[in-house]
């Protein structure tokens, strides 16, 4: 039985570990440098917000370790580590190079190295391949097979998971593509598309997320325009969506975050610059979306002005810090940026997020809204919708800011509150 090692036990690596274990075709071992994470998994816990993964961690056989010696006899290595950007928006290859440096000295002829991390086109050939050859003294394409299958994980999604989302695979040398494809087919129930090159596989993920970023920027700019004109953009998009072809709805909000949309376009922008091309359109989209936290504060401040309240000193129940609803993931979250702007302006924030409590200043929703002058829902966790009536009946709240446009505007205004969303 082949031994497969998965490096990086986060939102991508941990489901990959359990999927491989579930297949029953491999001896599976997970590797992570985070001691507390490894110990939690060993004790039956799950460090990510993924109910399916948490269930499967208890059902299937695998091991986890922090010792590289324990993965030395593997023949297939999956790398599932983060790929952030630096302060100047250039790709941070640190985690990928660290994982590669761990694996490369262990590689033997015939081994397979699979990178699942999202990277810009050319990374495997220009960054990963040289590092493997430097540290292993083996030739990629002759002694070692290098593959790239960019992850498609949507944290917190109860429908789409590692088994039912189609994937794209690039393999070098190409003649090894079917051998690598069989590894993915051992657990993947959806389509596996074999690309003609590593660069095409890399580009598929970048294009997916850049497509979303550009379209979100479009509606975010529309929101600012429609706010000026007094038009409800949400109602407008719903109306436009009844066309059965040629239109796809995207929704405005307080900004985008997470490990993909807020980061991946920069990979393409920066790599294209190296090749002599300037992505003006993509840069504009990034600027628009990066500006949304500031615009959100302007919308909130405008609503407070209606009830003669300043930002400074106003008690604001600040609900939700994660980047998307119903997960405890703070990566690149625009909610955090809004929080920081409000604090800098002297607002008195009562911060509460039931999914990630690390930034909380109160212990409960009740404590957050008690005596608050305004509520700002920055991340629309379902629990806030379920407790809307409690919020509306608090007695002291005069302003309701809906940062993700998830609430019934009419229901809120009927209670006498001033409502503000993004584009409504």
N, C-alpha and C positions, 0 to 999 in steps of 0.2 A: 504494500500500500504506500503510495507516494505521501511524503510529508510536505505540507503546505504551511508556510509562515505568513502571518498577516501583521504588518508593522503599522502601528497607529490604531488605537482602539477607541475611536470617537464615533461620530455620526455615520461615517462611511465604513471604517474598519470593523467595528463591532458587528453590524449586520452582515458584513462579508464573512466574518469568522463564523457566525452561527449558520449562515447559508451553506458554507462549505462543510461544516460539521453535519448539518442536516442531510446533505447528499449521501453521506455514509461511504464515500469513495476515497476519502483522504484521512490521514492522521493530521489534525489541525492544531496549530499552536499560534497564539497571539502574543505580540511583543509590544510593550509600551514603556517609555522611560519614566512615566508617572507612577510612583510607588503606591500612592493611595488608590489610584484607579485600578491597578493590578490587584491589590489586596481586596478591594470591593468586589471585583469580578470573581476572584477566588472564593469569596464568601457568599456567592450567589446573588450579589447585587448588580444593578445595571446603572452605569454612570450617565446614561443619555435618556432623553424623553422619547422612548420608543417602546410601546407596549408589546408589540410583536417580538422585538429583540429581547426584551426582558423575559418574556415567556420562553423563548427558545434557548436562552442561556441556561435555563433550568432543565431543559429536555434533552439536550444533545451533548456528546462527548467531545471535549477539547481541553487544552491546557493554556495557561497564560504565564508570562515570565517577563522579567526585566534583564535577564542575563543573555547576552548574544550567543554564548556557548550553547544554549538550549535550542537555538535555531540553525546551528551550523550544519546539521545533516538534512535540512530541507532541500527539496529540488525545485520548488516553486515559491517565489517571494512576491507577495502583494504589498505595495507601498500605498498607504491611505492616510497621509499626513496633511496638515493644513498648508495652504499656499497663500499667505497674506501679501499685502503690499507694504512697502516702506513709506516713510513720510513724504517722499517725492513721487509716490505712486508707481515706482518701479517694482517689479516682482521681487518678493523676498524668497529666494531659493533656499534659505537656511534649513527649514525642516526637511525638504526633499534631499538636499545634499547630506544632511545628518543621517537620514535613513539609508541613503545610498552608501555612505561611508561605513555604516554598520554592516550592511549586507555584502558589499564588494569583496572584502578579504575572505569571506566564507564561500564565495561562489566556486563551483566546480564545472568542468566541461559538461554541457548538456542542460545546465540549469536554466530556469526561466525567471526573468525579472519583469514584473508587471507594475506599472505606475498607474494608479487610479486617480491621484490628485489632479485637480484642474490646473493646467499650465498653458502658457502661451505657445503658439505654433513655433516649433523648432527646439523646444526645451529638451525633449528626449535626445535628439541628435547633438545638440550644441552644449548641453549642460550635463545630463545624466550619463550618456554614453562615454564621454571622456573620463568622467570620475570613475565609472566602473572599470574601464580599461587601465586607468592609472593604478588603482588599488588592488585589482584582481590579477593583473598581468595576463588577462585573457582578452580575446578579441570578440567584441559584440558583433553578431551576425555570422560568426564562424563557430566560436566556442559557446557563446551565450546568446540566448534569444531575448530580445528587448521588446516589450509590448506596452501599449497604452490603451486603456479602456476607461475613459473619463466617467467618474461617478455620476449617478443620477439619483440622489437621495433628496426627499422632501421632508425634513423633520416635522414630526407631528401629524403627518397626513395618514389618516386611517385607511385610505383606499390604495394609494400608490406606494409600493415598497420595493425592496431589492429584487423580488421575484418577478414582478409584473410590469416593470418599466423596461422598454427596449434599450439596447446598448449599442455603441459603436466601438469597434476594435481595430487598432492598427498594430501590425507585427513586423518586426525586422529580425531576420530576413522573412520576406513574404511567404516563402515556401513552408514556414513553420506556423502559418496562420491557423490552419485546421487543428493542429495539436493544441494551441492555446485556446482556440474556440471551444474545444471539448471541455476544458476546465470550466468555462462560464456556462456552457450548456448543461453541466451537471446540476446546476441549481436554477438557472434562468428559465422562466416559463414564457418569456416574451421573445421578440425578434432579436437576433444578434446580427448586426450588419458589419461585415468585414470590409474595412476601408482599404484603399490602395496604398496608403502610406501612414506613417506615424503622424505626419503633419496634418493630414486630413482628419484623422481621429482627434488630434488636439484641437483643431479648429471647430469641430462640431459643437463642443461644449461652450467655447468662447462665443460662437455665433448665437447659440440658444439664449444665453444670458444677456448678451448685448442687445439682442432683439427685444427682450423684455424691458431692459433699461431704457432703450430709446422710446418705446411706446408708453412707458410710465412717465417719462419726461414730457412727452407730448401732452398727456392729459393733465400733468401737473402744471404745465404752462397754460393750458386751457383754463384750469381752475383759477389761476391768478387773473386771467383775462375776464372770465365769467363773473368772478367776484366783483370786479369793477363795474360790470354791466348789469349786475343783479339777476343773473340767470342761474338756475339750479343745474349744475353740470351733471349731477348724478341722475336726475330725471332725464336730462338730455341724452346721456349715454344709454340709459335703459331704452329710450325711444329709438335711438339709432340701432340698437342691438336686435330689433325685431326684423331687420332685413336678413333674409336667409342666406345671403352670400356676400362676400366682399367686405365684411366688417367683423372685427374681433374686438370685444370690449376690454379695455384696461381701465383701471380705477385710480383716481388721484388720492394722495394721502400725505402724511407728515414726513415722508422720505422713505428711502429703501435701505435695507441693511442686510445682515447675514453674510455668509461666507462666499456667496456667488455674485449676485447682481451688483452689489456695491463695490466689488473688487475686480471681477473678470474683465470688464471693458478696458480697464487700464492695461491689462496684459496685452490686448490687441493694439491699443494705442501706442504703447511703448515699443512693442516689437516692430510695428509698422514704421516707426520713426527710424529704427536702425536700418530698415530697408529703403529709407528715403521717402516715405509717404506720411502725410499729415492728415489724420482722421478728424477734421474739423467738426463734422456732424456728431461724432461720438463724444468729443470733448464738450460740446455744447449740452448734450444730454446729461453728461455727468455734472456739469455746472448747475443745471436746473435742479436735478435731484439732490445734489449736495446743499442747495440753498433752501430746501423745503423746511428743515427745522427752524431756520430764521423766519421764514414766512409763517410757520405755525405760531410762533410767538407773537408775530404781528397780528394775526387773526385773533388770538386770545386777548391781546392787549386792546384791540379794537372793541371786543365784546365787553371787557371790563370798563372801558370808557363810557359805554352806554348806561352803566349803573354807577358812574362817578367813582370808580375804584381804580387806584394806581396798581401797577405790578408790585412796586416796593411795599412790603409789609402785608400784602394780601395773602390770606390763608387759602392755599390751593391743594385740594385732594388730587394728587398726581398718580394716575393709575396706569400701571404697565410700563415695564422697562425693557423687556425683551424685544427682539427685532420683528417678531411675528407672533400672532395669537397662539395661545395654548402650547407654547414651548418655553423652556427656561434658558434660552440661548441669547446672550447679550452681544454677540459679535457684530460690530459695525452698526449697532442699533441707533437709529435716529432719535429714539425716545431719550436716550442718555444725553445726546447733544442738546435736545430741548430742555432737559432737566438742568444741564449746566448753564445754559443761557438764562433760564429763569432765576437760578440761584445768583448768578452774576448781577442780575438786575434787582436783587433784594427781595424776591418773592419768598414767602413762608411756605415751604412745600411739606406736605405730608405724603411721602412716597410709599406706595404699596403695590407689590407685584406678587401674586400667590404662586407663581411658577419659579421665579428666582428671587430669593429674599435677601440677597447679598447687599442690595442698595436700599432696602426698606428702612424708613425712619419711624414707621408705626407697625403694629402687629396685626392689624386687621382692617378690612374695609370700613367697619363701623368707626374705628378710631380715626381713619383717614377723613371721613366726611363729617365727623363731629365738630360743629362750629366752623366748618369751611365756608368761605365766601364763594368759591368756584370749584368746579371739578374739571380736570383735564384728562380725558381718556386718551393716553398716548399709544397704548397697545390694547387692542380690543379683544381681550380674553373673554371666552364665553361666559365666565362667571360674572362679569360686569354687566352683561346684557340680562342675565338671570336676576341680578340684584338692582336693575334699573329703578324699579318702583321705590326701593329703599333709598336710593340716591335722591330721587325726585321729592320724596317726602321728608327729607332731612330737616327742612325748615329754614336753614341758613343760606343754602346755596342759591346764588343769583345768576350764575353764568355756567353754561355747559359747553366745553370745547370737545369736539368729536374729531380726533386726529386721524381716524381711519374711516370716517363716514359710515359707521356701522349702526347708528341708532336712528329711531324714528323722530325726525325733526319736529313734526306736528305734535307728537305726544309730549315732547319736552317743552315746546313753546306754550302749549295749552296749560301747562303748570305755572306759567308766568316767568319761566327762565329765559334768559337770552342765550340763543343757540348759535354756535359757529362751527362749521366744518371746513373742509378744504374743497372749495368750489360749490358751496351751498350755504 
